[in-house]
Amino acid sequence: MQNLKKVMPLMALVLGMGLVFSQSAFKSTTAVRYKYLNNNETNINQPSSWQVITSSNEPSCDNGEQLPCVIEVDGSLSTFLINHPTAADILDAPEMKSSKSEL
């Protein structure tokens, strides 16, 4: 019984470390790039106003300062837009990669 009391904390530590390493192996850290589809601020906080960028639809941005053009989000686009509801918020975010002029 005494040996079991001495071994249990070590077993718990080994099990805990195993769980930490196995869970961290399954997390995805791939960020997704989105382009803003509109040419004004209307519905900028709606996910439907954004499109995932693939190699076939790479946007051309004029680097104007009024609207975001490309953002790179590591996580949910909806959550990002809830936390950044205006063009100014998105333009100030570190996820903002390029901008464009409002037409």
C-alpha positions as CSV (number, residue, x, y, z in Angstrom):
1,M,0.0,0.0,0.0
2,Q,2.9,2.4,0.8
3,N,4.5,1.7,-2.6
4,L,1.2,2.4,-4.3
5,K,1.0,5.8,-2.6
6,K,4.5,6.6,-3.8
7,V,3.9,5.5,-7.4
8,M,0.5,7.2,-7.9
9,P,1.8,10.8,-8.2
10,L,4.4,9.7,-10.7
11,M,1.7,7.8,-12.7
12,A,-0.6,10.8,-12.7
13,L,2.2,13.0,-13.9
14,V,3.1,10.6,-16.8
15,L,-0.6,10.3,-17.8
16,G,-1.0,14.1,-17.6
17,M,2.0,14.8,-19.8
18,G,0.8,12.2,-22.3
19,L,-2.5,13.9,-22.6
20,V,-0.9,17.3,-23.1
21,F,1.3,16.0,-25.9
22,S,-1.4,14.0,-27.6
23,Q,-4.0,16.8,-27.6
24,S,-1.6,19.4,-28.9
25,A,-0.7,17.2,-31.8
26,F,-4.2,17.5,-33.2
27,K,-4.5,21.3,-33.2
28,S,-4.5,23.0,-36.6
29,T,-2.7,26.3,-36.8
30,T,-3.3,27.0,-40.4
31,A,-4.6,30.5,-41.0
32,V,-7.2,31.0,-43.8
33,R,-7.0,34.1,-46.1
34,Y,-10.2,35.9,-47.0
35,K,-10.9,38.7,-49.5
36,Y,-13.5,41.3,-49.0
37,L,-16.0,41.1,-51.9
38,N,-17.7,44.6,-51.6
39,N,-16.4,48.0,-52.6
40,N,-17.9,49.8,-49.7
41,E,-18.4,49.2,-45.9
42,T,-21.9,47.8,-46.3
43,N,-22.2,44.4,-44.6
44,I,-18.4,44.3,-43.9
45,N,-19.2,42.3,-40.7
46,Q,-21.1,39.6,-42.5
47,P,-19.2,36.4,-43.4
48,S,-21.1,36.3,-46.7
49,S,-19.2,39.4,-47.7
50,W,-15.9,37.5,-47.5
51,Q,-14.5,34.7,-49.7
52,V,-11.8,32.2,-49.0
53,I,-8.8,32.9,-51.2
54,T,-7.6,30.1,-53.4
55,S,-4.8,30.2,-56.0
56,S,-7.4,30.8,-58.7
57,N,-9.1,33.9,-57.1
58,E,-6.1,35.8,-55.7
59,P,-7.3,39.4,-55.3
60,S,-5.6,42.5,-56.7
61,C,-5.6,45.2,-54.0
62,D,-4.7,48.8,-54.7
63,N,-3.5,49.4,-51.1
64,G,-5.9,52.2,-50.6
65,E,-6.7,52.9,-47.0
66,Q,-10.5,52.9,-46.8
67,L,-11.3,49.2,-46.8
68,P,-9.7,45.9,-46.0
69,C,-9.0,43.7,-49.0
70,V,-7.3,40.6,-47.5
71,I,-7.3,39.3,-44.0
72,E,-5.7,36.1,-42.6
73,V,-7.7,34.6,-39.8
74,D,-6.5,31.8,-37.5
75,G,-9.8,30.5,-36.3
76,S,-13.4,31.4,-37.1
77,L,-14.2,34.2,-39.6
78,S,-17.5,34.9,-37.8
79,T,-15.7,35.3,-34.4
80,F,-13.2,37.6,-36.0
81,L,-16.0,39.8,-37.6
82,I,-17.9,39.9,-34.3
83,N,-14.7,41.2,-32.6
84,H,-14.0,43.6,-35.5
85,P,-17.4,44.9,-36.7
86,T,-16.2,47.9,-38.7
87,A,-13.8,48.6,-41.5
88,A,-11.6,50.7,-39.1
89,D,-11.5,47.8,-36.6
90,I,-10.4,45.4,-39.3
91,L,-7.9,47.8,-40.8
92,D,-6.3,48.1,-37.3
93,A,-6.2,44.3,-36.7
94,P,-3.0,42.4,-37.1
95,E,-4.9,39.9,-39.3
96,M,-5.3,42.6,-42.0
97,K,-2.9,41.9,-44.8
98,S,-3.8,44.3,-47.6
99,S,-6.3,47.1,-48.2
100,K,-8.2,48.8,-51.0
101,S,-9.9,52.0,-51.9
102,E,-13.7,52.4,-51.6
103,L,-15.5,52.9,-54.9
